Structure formats: structure tokens, C-alpha cells
Amino acid sequence: MPMKTSQTTAARRFIKLAQVREHTSLSTSEIYRRIAAGTFPAQVTLGPKSVAWVESEILAWCDEMAARREVA
């Protein structure tokens, strides 16, 4: 039976680390460094050995980085 979702969660998509690296061009260690510093979206724990990121949060972070460049 399919789950019902609201409009706000219907577009939510989890992506794995490889896709985060592709979107950002950051290395794995740099991603985790920035998470620890509070300057990058944290991962979501999906299970005991599985994490992912919310794609919209990663894309928003990329947009923020581009906006900073345009202002400077």
C-alpha cells in the first residue's frame, strides 16, 4: 500500500555520499569537516549502517555558495 505524503515531503529525496560529492565537488573528509563545523547540512541516519542527505538541503547549500560569489 503506497504511503500518502504531503506536498512538502513529496519532493524530498535522500541522496548518498557519492551524489553529495558530485553536487559539491568536495571530498568526503571535507564534507565531514564542514558538518562538524556546522557549515554544511548534516546527514540523516536511515539505519544502523546507512546515512543519506536531503537533496534539497545540499542544493540550497550550493546555491548559497554561488550567491556569496556573486556578492563578493
Secondary structure, DSSP 8 states (H G I E B T S, - for coil): ------HHHHT--EE-HHHHHHHH---HHHHHHHHHHTSS---EEEETTEEEEEHHHHHHHHHHHHHHHHH-
